[in-house]
Amino acid sequence: MVDVTVFVEGGGDTNHLRAACREGLRTFLTKAGVTARPVIKARGSRDKAYESFCIAVIDASGWAERFIDELKRRMGL
């Protein structure tokens, strides 16, 4: 099994707002039919999200690409 972390721009600067952001994305993914459960990290600003992404170890198995392709397929893109 591969652990995946999704870094999200948004969620503000408080734990309460970041928790709400994570829950909103989790709800979106569930309604989109995504069965994988990535770790969701709401980072607030775009700079913080990008910095977190840049220092993360990126999974070489292509999970992110398959995830994006599946979302596009379901959206008819």
C-alpha positions as CSV (number, residue, x, y, z in Angstrom):
1,M,0.0,0.0,0.0
2,V,1.2,3.5,-0.8
3,D,0.7,6.4,1.6
4,V,-0.3,9.6,-0.3
5,T,-0.3,13.1,1.1
6,V,-2.3,15.9,-0.6
7,F,-1.1,19.4,0.3
8,V,-4.1,21.8,0.0
9,E,-3.9,25.6,-0.4
10,G,-6.4,27.1,1.9
11,G,-7.8,26.5,5.4
12,G,-6.7,29.7,6.9
13,D,-4.3,30.1,9.9
14,T,-6.2,28.3,12.7
15,N,-6.6,24.7,13.5
16,H,-10.4,25.0,13.3
17,L,-10.3,26.4,9.8
18,R,-7.7,23.9,8.5
19,A,-9.9,21.0,10.0
20,A,-12.9,22.3,8.1
21,C,-10.9,22.5,4.9
22,R,-9.7,18.9,5.3
23,E,-13.2,17.7,6.0
24,G,-14.5,19.6,2.9
25,L,-12.0,18.0,0.6
26,R,-12.6,14.6,2.2
27,T,-16.4,15.0,1.5
28,F,-15.7,16.1,-2.1
29,L,-13.5,13.0,-2.7
30,T,-16.1,10.7,-1.2
31,K,-18.9,12.2,-3.4
32,A,-16.6,11.9,-6.4
33,G,-16.3,8.2,-5.8
34,V,-12.7,8.2,-4.8
35,T,-12.0,5.2,-2.6
36,A,-8.4,6.0,-1.7
37,R,-7.9,7.9,1.5
38,P,-5.0,10.2,1.2
39,V,-3.6,12.2,4.1
40,I,-4.9,15.7,3.6
41,K,-2.7,18.6,4.8
42,A,-4.4,22.0,4.7
43,R,-1.5,24.5,4.7
44,G,-3.1,27.9,4.5
45,S,-1.3,30.1,2.1
46,R,-0.2,29.0,-1.4
47,D,3.5,29.5,-0.4
48,K,3.1,27.2,2.6
49,A,1.4,24.5,0.5
50,Y,4.0,24.8,-2.2
51,E,6.9,24.6,0.3
52,S,5.3,21.5,2.0
53,F,5.0,19.9,-1.5
54,C,8.5,20.7,-2.5
55,I,10.0,19.1,0.6
56,A,7.8,16.0,0.5
57,V,8.9,12.7,-0.9
58,I,7.0,12.2,-4.1
59,D,5.7,8.8,-4.8
60,A,7.2,7.4,-8.0
61,S,4.5,4.9,-8.6
62,G,2.3,7.4,-10.4
63,W,-0.6,7.4,-8.0
64,A,-1.1,11.2,-8.4
65,E,-1.3,11.0,-12.1
66,R,-3.8,8.1,-12.0
67,F,-5.9,10.0,-9.4
68,I,-6.0,13.1,-11.7
69,D,-6.8,11.0,-14.8
70,E,-9.6,9.3,-12.9
71,L,-11.1,12.7,-11.8
72,K,-10.9,14.0,-15.3
73,R,-12.5,10.9,-16.7
74,R,-15.4,11.2,-14.2
75,M,-15.8,14.9,-15.0
76,G,-15.9,14.2,-18.8
77,L,-12.7,16.0,-19.6
